[in-house]
Amino acid sequence: MRELVKAKAEGQEVAAAEGAPAATNVVDLMQALQDSIDQARGGREKATGPKSKQPEPARRKARKPAAKTAKEAGRPGRPRRRLPVPRPIPVTSAVRARGSCGS
């Protein structure tokens, strides 16, 4: 390839390369994919005939019953978290002097 580029750069005439050789082993990818799918399903089903197997609807797994709460089981549970009590804002003497404390 480099030789061709050098020859072209020097001004020599370069003959066109022959066309690509004819492919001898061409694989139809769509057919190969379809064959693979059919093989995984267990054989090819005819499109015109009735289907031999209908897929069963998916079933849900049974859930385990919920665990008992501590109160139901008769054992002490965690104490509830107490929310903080809001504290009143202290009124300073400067605020009282302005008279904006509401009293």
N, C-alpha and C positions, 0 to 999 in steps of 0.2 A: 504494500500500500504506500509506503514511504517512497519507494522508487517511482511510483506513478505520480506522486505529488512533486517530486524533484524534477521529473521529466516535464511536467506541465509548467513548472516555474521557469525552467530553462527555455520554454517556448517550443518544445518538441510536441509533435502531434501524438496524442494518446488514443489508441484504438479503444472503442467501447467494449466492455466486457460482455461475454455471452450472458444470456438470461439465466436465471436460477435453474438448477436442475429440477426436473419433474419429481414431485414427491411420490414416493413409492408406498409408504406406510402411513396413510392418513387415518387418524382416529376420529370418529364422530363423537365429540365430547358429550353432547346431549343424549345420544343413545347409550353411551357408557354410563352416564349418570342414572338414566332410567333403569338400566339393567341392574345397577347396584341397589337402587331403591327397591326394585322388585325382589331381588335376592334377599334383602333384609326383611321384607314383609313375608317371605315364605312362598314365593311363586308369583307368577304374573296372573292378574285377574283380567278377564276379558271385559272390554268396555261395553260391549253390546249385551252381554248376558247379565243375569241378576248376580248380585254380590253374594258370595257364599257365607260370609260372616259379617254381622253387624257389630260395630264396636259397642261394648257395654258402657253405660253411663258411669262416670267416675263416682265412687262412693266415698263419703266422708268417714274419717276415722272417728270412733267413739271417743268422747272426751272423758277424762278422769273426773270424778266428782270433786268439787272444790273442797279444799282443806278447811277444817273447822277453825273458827276464830279462837283466840285465847279465852274469851269469855264463855264460848260454847263448850270448850274443852275443860273448863273449870280450873284453869291455871291463871295466875296473874299475868297480865300483859304489860306492855310498856306504858308508863304514864303519859298522858297527853301533854303535849308541849304547851306551856302557858305563854301567851303573848305578852310582850312587855307592856306595862302600864304607862300611859303617857303622863309625864310629870308636868306640873304647871311651870311656866316660865317665871323665874324670880323677877320681881319688880324692884328696880333700884330706886334710890332716892332721887336721881336725876329725872327719871320718868315720872315720878310722883310730882315733882316740881313743875313739870310741863303740863300736867293734868291730862295726859292721854291714856291713862290706865283704866279709865272707865269708872272711877270711883268718885 
